[in-house]
Amino acid sequence: MFEEILARIARRFKEKGLPYMVIGGQAVLLYGEPRLTRDIDITLGIGVDRLDDVLAAADELFLKSLLPDALQFVRRTMVLPVIEQSTGIRVDFIFSFTPYEADAIKRARKVVVKGEEVAFSSPEDLVIHKIFAGRARDIEDARSIVVRNPALDIGYIRGWLKEFEMSAGKPFVHTLDELLKEA
């Protein structure tokens, strides 16, 4: 059912000109160790000013907002959680229009799913997202991607992690180095 939902979202977002990429567990399934995932995480290359476009697309896709006041929540968190009504599968739309996200969306890999081209985060950008998130599950996901993708552009990953390290004050590059040692 995940594949059907991804294909429908890809088709509708293409029609509406909404830039996006699939991240999270669905992308890990493509590049890393298979694991159970119960949702779909999608980064949008747009700001909250286009929330109405996303809500309209979601409505057309039978994705119901989980929020009584979507605008207030999205302004605060930059996330719009919705649920596919017939399956109960949750989809989180993450609003972002940073230079990094714009570049990552351009680098996204098109994978045909149920006859539709779906934009998945590149493995490099997925490693960056996972290290940035930093939870134990995310670090394990990053490790599996590093192990299964020996041709990763480590310089690209390191460059962005250094950039994020300077603003967030967290040891992202050290985490990457530890993963590379283990791989």
Backbone as a ProteinNet text record, in pm:
[ID]
protein_1_A
[PRIMARY]
MFEEILARIARRFKEKGLPYMVIGGQAVLLYGEPRLTRDIDITLGIGVDRLDDVLAAADELFLKSLLPDALQFVRRTMVLPVIEQSTGIRVDFIFSFTPYEADAIKRARKVVVKGEEVAFSSPEDLVIHKIFAGRARDIEDARSIVVRNPALDIGYIRGWLKEFEMSAGKPFVHTLDELLKEA
[TERTIARY]
81.8	0	86.2	204.2	293.2	326.2	354.8	392.2	279.9	157	41.3	29.5	44.6	35.4	148.3	270.9	383.9	359.5	310.6	285.1	177.2	72	-35.5	15.9	95.1	150.5	241.1	327.8	420	342.7	239.3	159.2	95	31.2	-40.3	57.7	170.6	266.7	329.8	352	404.5	303.2	175.9	70.3	61.5	81.6	67.7	198.5	308.5	436.4	491.1	470.8	519.5	647.8	762.3	888.6	893.5	947.6	949.2	1057.6	1082.2	1161.2	1119.4	1119.3	1087.1	1212.4	1196.3	1306.8	1262	1328.7	1284.8	1292.3	1211.1	1214.4	1191	1104.8	1079.7	1205.9	1283.2	1408.7	1514.9	1513.8	1609.1	1586.9	1462.2	1433	1500.8	1519	1581.7	1733.5	1795.6	1941.8	2006.5	1930.5	1990.6	1930	1936.6	1881.8	1730	1662.9	1516.5	1474.1	1370	1318.1	1171.4	1103.6	962.7	950.4	862.4	832.2	681.7	625.8	480.6	430.5	521.6	477.9	559.5	526.2	596.9	636.4	764.4	814.2	854.7	801.6	828.6	868.9	988.2	1033.3	983.1	924.4	873.9	969	997.3	1085	1007.9	921.3	837.4	819.8	773.6	746.6	600.6	569	434	334.1	383.5	293.8	218.6	264.9	197.4	120.8	91.7	17.3	-115.7	-185.6	-315.8	-302	-193.8	-170.7	-149.8	-75.1	-48.3	-176	-252.9	-379.1	-476.1	-479.4	-567.1	-522.3	-392	-339.6	-369.3	-349.8	-376.1	-523.3	-610.2	-753.6	-788.1	-730	-752.7	-700.4	-600.6	-539.8	-602.8	-710.9	-777.1	-683.8	-598.4	-510.9	-571.5	-611.4	-681.1	-584.7	-590.2	-507.2	-542.1	-440.5	-460.7	-476.4	-484.7	-482.8	-610.4	-661.6	-776.6	-737.4	-615.3	-565.9	-430.1	-434.1	-311.3	-215.2	-265.1	-177	-93.3	-155.1	-80.5	26.9	-10.3	83.5	199.2	168.3	272.3	364.3	310.8	397.1	495.4	450.6	534.3	633.7	590.8	673.3	728.1	670	704.4	665.4	575.3	531.1	379.2	329.2	186.4	163.4	111.4	81.3	-58.4	-64.8	-192.5	-201.6	-320.4	-339	-418.1	-373.5	-444.8	-565.1	-683	-803	-836.4	-810	-850.7	-752.3	-625.7	-524.7	-476.7	-496.6	-444.8	-296.2	-236.3	-93.2	-73.5	18.6	49	152.8	133.7	228.9	261.4	389.4	432.7	494.4	434.6	490.1	571.3	699.4	791.1	825.4	785.9	810.3	953.1	1021.5	1158.6	1196.8	1255	1297.8	1439.5	1519.1	1657.8	1738.7	1852.6	1938.6	1978.2	2003.7	2038.6	1924.1	1803.5	1689.2	1662.1	1674.3	1653.7	1754.3	1878.9	1982.8	1954	1914.4	1886.9	1770.6	1669	1554.8	1597.6	1684.8	1737.2	1818.8	1886.6	1969.9	1889.2	1761.7	1679.7	1681.4	1673.2	1673.3	1531.1	1502.6	1369.8	1368.2	1272.6	1255.6	1112.1	1095.6	961.2	893.5	779.3	697.9	555.5	505.2	368.4	346.4	447.6	436.2	460.1	490.5	514.9	658.3	718.6	850.9	836.6	892.9	888.5	1028	1035.9	1163.8	1203.5	1310.9	1366.3	1494	1514.9	1640.3	1756.8	1865.2	1986.6	2038.4	2118.7	2171	2256.2	2330.3	2412.3	2325	2218.8	2132.4	2055.8	2025.8	1958.9	2052.2	2180.1	2278.3	2284.2	2286.4	2289.2	2166.1	2047.9	1924.4	1929.1	1975.7	1976.6	2076.2	2193.4	2291.9	2241.2	2179.9	2125.6	2017.1	1929.8	1823.1	1882.2	1982.2	2062.7	2005.6	1883.2	1828.7	1898.8	1892.5	1960.9	1916.7	1787.9	1735.9	1793.1	1802.9	1855.8	2002.8	2079.6	2222.1	2237.8	2154.7	2157.8	2123	2023.2	1986.2	2103.6	2168.1	2282.7	2394.1	2418.9	2521.6	2489.9	2366.6	2330.8	2344.4	2317	2331.5	2479	2563.3	2707.2	2763.5	2723.3	2773.8	2729.4	2605.2	2549.1	2577.9	2635.6	2659.7	2803.9	2898.1	3039.5	3081	2999.9	3036.2	2978	2938.4	2884.9	2984.8	2934.1	3017.1	3038.5	3140	3166.9	3202	3269.4	3302.2	3177	3077.2	2949	2884.6	2878.5	2817.3	2892.4	3024.5	3107.7	3090.1	3084.5	3070	2942.3	2831.2	2705.4	2702.4	2756.3	2757.2	2842	2953.3	3034.8	2953.3	2881.2	2796.4	2692.6	2625.9	2524	2585.5	2705.3	2775.4	2801.6	2839.9	2869.9	2746	2629.7	2509.6	2441.4	2450.1	2380.8	2470.1	2603.3	2694.5	2695.5	2662.4	2663.3	2771	2827.1	2940.3	2898.4	2835.2	2786.3	2899.5	3010.3	3121.7	3183	3193.6	3245.6	3157.6	3027.1	2935	2959.5	2975.6	3005.9	3136.2	3239.6	3369	3357.2	3278.3	3257.1	3187.5	3089.8	3019.2	3113.7	3200.6	3294.8	3395.1	3438.7	3531	3466.2	3339.3	3266.2	3239.8	3224.3	3195.9	3323.5
-120.5	0	126.9	120.5	236.6	279.9	181.9	213.4	286.7	242.8	307.5	453.2	474.9	611.1	697.6	644.8	720.9	757.5	663.9	690.5	797.7	790.7	890.7	1029.4	1035.4	1164.2	1220.8	1137	1182.8	1239.9	1170.3	1215.9	1352	1363.6	1487.1	1603	1577.8	1684.7	1731.7	1641.2	1680.4	1770.3	1731.2	1811.4	1950.5	1960.5	2088.3	2166.4	2110.4	2180.2	2194.3	2092.7	2095.1	2012.8	2078.9	2006.1	1927.9	1805.8	1719.5	1612.8	1543.5	1420.2	1335.5	1205.2	1110.2	1089.2	1100.6	1077.2	970.4	955.6	865.8	718.9	640.4	495.9	445.5	510.3	466.5	479.5	584.9	601.4	504.9	478.2	381.6	244.4	207.9	80.1	70.7	183.5	187.7	172.4	232.8	240.3	161.6	125.1	64	-70.8	-103.7	-230.2	-222.2	-324.2	-325.9	-323.2	-247.1	-239.5	-201	-224.9	-189.1	-38	17	159.2	173.9	262.7	276.3	406.6	484.9	613.4	650.9	765.3	820.6	962.9	995	1129.9	1193.9	1312.6	1381.8	1525.5	1561.5	1699.6	1776.2	1891.2	1978.1	2095	2130	2243.3	2372.9	2395.8	2516	2563.1	2684.2	2739.8	2723.6	2763.6	2752.4	2834.8	2933.8	3015.1	2931.7	2810	2722.4	2609.4	2628.1	2527	2495	2595.4	2569.9	2477.1	2491.7	2402.8	2259	2243	2109.3	2049.9	2129.4	2080.4	2039.8	2117.9	2083.8	1952.5	1937.3	1812.5	1695.8	1715.6	1609.6	1568.3	1665.6	1636.7	1554.4	1590	1516.2	1372.8	1351.7	1219.5	1140.8	1194.6	1133.2	1121.8	1223.6	1235.8	1341.7	1301.2	1390.9	1448.2	1578.9	1644.5	1591.8	1572.8	1527.5	1645.4	1765.7	1884.8	1966.7	2017.4	2107.3	2243.5	2288.4	2416	2392.2	2348.7	2311.9	2429.9	2547.7	2662.8	2693.1	2699.1	2730	2624.3	2497.4	2388.8	2391	2406.5	2405.8	2526.4	2640.9	2758.1	2731.7	2659.6	2632.6	2519.5	2413.1	2292.4	2267.2	2331.9	2310.9	2170.5	2102.6	1967.9	1965.8	1902.4	1878.8	1728	1676.2	1532.7	1505.7	1406.6	1365.2	1213.4	1161.9	1017.2	976.2	867.5	812.6	738.9	784.1	742.8	594.8	531.9	391.6	294.3	335	243.6	282.3	407.7	455.3	485.7	488.6	519.4	670	704.2	845.1	895.8	1020.2	1088.2	1221.3	1249	1378.2	1459.1	1574.4	1668.5	1771.2	1782.2	1869.8	1987.8	2105.9	2226.9	2274.3	2302.6	2353.1	2419	2534.1	2604.5	2657.5	2587.5	2627.9	2596.8	2661.5	2627.9	2480.1	2423	2281.5	2196.2	2217.1	2135.8	2153.3	2276.7	2299.6	2218.5	2217.7	2139.5	1990.2	1946.3	1803.9	1757.1	1838.9	1801.9	1792.9	1881.7	1873.6	1746	1700.9	1580.3	1451.2	1463.5	1345.8	1249.9	1122.5	1017.5	977.4	972.2	929.6	777.1	718.7	573.9	545.9	457.7	426	334.3	382	308.6	306.1	187.2	172.7	260.4	267.6	341.7	491.1	541.9	685.7	707.6	816.8	854.2	922.5	860.3	913.8	965.3	1087.3	1148	1105.5	1026.2	983.9	1062.1	1097.4	1159.8	1077.1	1144	1069.7	1001.1	896.4	831.6	927.1	1016	1112.4	1204.3	1257	1348.2	1275.1	1149.7	1071.9	1050.6	1024.9	1012.7	1143.8	1255.8	1387.1	1403.6	1375.6	1387.3	1299.5	1176.9	1082	1123.9	1168.5	1213.2	1338.3	1428.4	1550.8	1517.3	1421.9	1383.2	1321.8	1234.6	1188.1	1085.4	1041.4	938.3	805.6	713	583.9	514.5	513.6	450.5	520.1	652.8	729.9	697.6	685.1	653.5	512.2	418.8	283.6	287.1	367.8	382.5	438.7	542.1	602.7	499.8	420.2	316.5	217.4	173.3	75.8	134.9	262.3	327.7	337.6	375.4	385.3	248.1	143.6	9.1	-39.6	-14.6	-68.4	18.2	134.8	226.9	276.2	192.1	228.4	346.2	382.3	492.8	626.8	636.6	762.9	876.7	994.9	1114.6	1168.6	1116.9	1152.4	1300.6	1356.3	1498.8	1585.1	1549.7	1622.2	1612.4	1490.5	1469.5	1549.4	1537.5	1605.4	1757.8	1810.2	1955.5	2008.9	1941.7	1988.1	1965.2	1852.9	1829.4	1933.8	1975.6	2083.1	2211.2	2240.6	2360.5	2355.8	2241.8	2227.4	2225.1	2169.7	2164.1	2304.9	2394.8	2532.5	2601.5	2575.7	2644.5	2572.7	2439.4	2364.3	2331	2337.6	2307.8	2162.3	2073.3	1929.8	1862.6	1751.3	1686.7	1596.7	1653.8	1575.5	1508	1578.6	1521.7	1405.3	1419	1309.7	1184.6	1204.5	1091.7	1025	1104.8	1049.3	970.6	1027.6	958.6	825	820.3	695	591.6	635.2	544.2	490.7	577.6	536.3	436.2	453.3	357.4	219.9	219.9	95.1	25	103.6	45.8	-9.3
0	0	0	64.8	65.8	-76.8	-161.9	-300.5	-372.2	-352.2	-415.3	-369.4	-240.1	-186.3	-242.2	-244.6	-299.6	-445.8	-523.7	-665.6	-682.7	-603.1	-612.4	-573.3	-466.6	-423.6	-533.8	-589.3	-694.5	-812.7	-855.5	-970.1	-941	-825.4	-790.8	-771	-704	-679.7	-809.8	-902.4	-1033	-1104	-1101.7	-1164.1	-1103.4	-973.6	-902.5	-892.3	-944.6	-939	-797.8	-714.7	-576.9	-568	-546.1	-534.9	-404	-411	-293.4	-308.3	-199.1	-201.4	-82	-103.6	1.8	85.6	216.1	309.1	408	518	623.8	585.9	652.8	639.7	498.5	423.1	285.3	200.5	219.8	145.7	197.9	327.2	383.6	320.2	294.8	229.6	93.2	27.6	-104	-95.3	6.6	13.4	126.3	227	345.9	379	505.1	553.7	556.4	504.1	514	660.7	688.4	824.1	818.8	928	937.2	947.7	866.9	877.6	864.5	942	946.6	885.8	831.7	778.5	655.9	600.9	485.9	523.9	509.2	536.4	404	378.4	252.5	281.2	235.5	245.6	124	149.1	43.5	25.2	-96.4	-123.5	-133.6	-38.4	-37	107	120	251.4	289.6	409.9	464.8	384	308.9	227.7	123.8	97.6	1.1	70.6	198.2	273.5	207.1	157.1	93.9	-26.7	-103.9	-218.1	-171.5	-62.9	-10.2	47.8	119.9	174.9	63.9	-44.4	-157.5	-221.6	-242.1	-299.7	-206.8	-76.9	20.4	15.3	9.1	3.4	-120.7	-234.6	-359	-349.4	-263.4	-245.5	-129.1	-71.8	43	162.3	175.8	291.9	382.7	500.8	592.4	695.2	712.3	812.2	951.1	1033.4	1170.9	1267.6	1212.5	1296	1283.1	1395.1	1385.7	1327.4	1357.1	1304.8	1238.6	1114.1	1042.5	1031.5	1001.6	979.1	1102.9	1218.9	1341.6	1368.8	1355.3	1382.5	1283.1	1155.3	1052	1068.7	1102.4	1126.5	1239.8	1341.9	1458.8	1433.2	1363.2	1350.8	1210.7	1111.1	969.6	921.6	992.1	955.8	947.4	840.1	825.3	828.8	940.3	946.9	890.6	802	744.1	752.6	730.3	732.1	608.5	547	432.6	491.2	452.5	523.3	511.6	398.6	383.6	448.6	463.9	519.2	658	695	823.1	820	700.6	689.1	703.8	791.1	816.3	716.7	673.4	586.2	652.2	669.7	722.9	610.3	581.1	484.3	562.6	528.9	601.4	511.7	552.8	474.2	495.5	386.9	396.9	265.9	275.9	154.7	171.5	253.8	274.1	147.9	130.9	16.8	15	132.5	137.4	83.6	134	91.3	-58.6	-108.3	-251.8	-333.4	-289.4	-357.6	-346.1	-228.3	-206.4	-293.5	-307.4	-391.5	-537.6	-581.7	-718.9	-739.5	-634.6	-641.9	-624.8	-590.8	-564.2	-682.7	-650.9	-753.8	-786.6	-914	-959.8	-967.4	-898.5	-896.2	-939.3	-1035.6	-1083	-981.3	-933	-836.1	-891.1	-916.4	-968.5	-1091.8	-1178.4	-1303.1	-1293	-1174.6	-1154.9	-1109.7	-1156.7	-1107.2	-972.3	-870.9	-734.9	-701.3	-647.8	-611.3	-470	-462.6	-334.3	-307.8	-184.4	-143	-195.8	-234.8	-271.3	-145.1	-158.9	-37.3	45.5	-21.2	53.3	138.6	78	152.8	262.3	239	343.1	462.7	437.1	545.9	623.8	552.5	619.1	707.4	653.1	731.4	856.2	838.9	949.9	1058.5	1018.6	1118.8	1188.6	1114.1	1173.2	1276	1243.7	1337	1463.2	1445.8	1557	1652.2	1632.7	1721	1691.3	1783.9	1766.4	1638	1610.1	1487.6	1364.5	1369.3	1255.9	1231.4	1338.1	1323.6	1266.1	1310.2	1252.9	1104.5	1068.6	927.4	848	900.8	832	814.5	918.7	912.4	799.2	789.4	686.6	546.9	532.1	401	364.1	460.2	435.5	395.6	465.3	437.8	300.3	264	139.5	16.7	34.8	-77.3	-75.7	-116.5	-106.7	-194.8	-292.2	-381.2	-336.1	-210.8	-159.7	-178.9	-204.5	-214.5	-72	-6.1	134.1	147.5	47.5	51.9	57.4	-20.1	-19.2	119.2	172	304.2	410.3	409.5	508.9	500.9	380	362.2	425.4	399.1	457.2	608.3	653.9	798.1	870.9	810.6	870.7	880.3	773.6	771	884.1	897.4	1001	1140.3	1150.8	1278.9	1331.2	1241.4	1283	1337.3	1279.3	1326.4	1443	1447.1	1552.1	1671.3	1651.2	1760.3	1802.7	1710.3	1740	1656.6	1705.4	1636.9	1520.3	1419.3	1306.4	1229.2	1208.2	1131.9	1209.3	1339.2	1422.1	1406.4	1405.8	1387.8	1253.8	1148.4	1016.3	1020.1	1080.5	1088	1160.2	1266.1	1339.7	1249.6	1173.8	1082.7	974.9	924.4	820.6	874.9	1000	1061.7	1072.9	1113.7	1131.4	997.7	893.2	760.9	702.9
[MASK]
+++++++++++++++++++++++++++++++++++++++++++++++++++++++++++++++++++++++++++++++++++++++++++++++++++++++++++++++++++++++++++++++++++++++++++++++++++++++++++++++++++++++++++++++++++++++

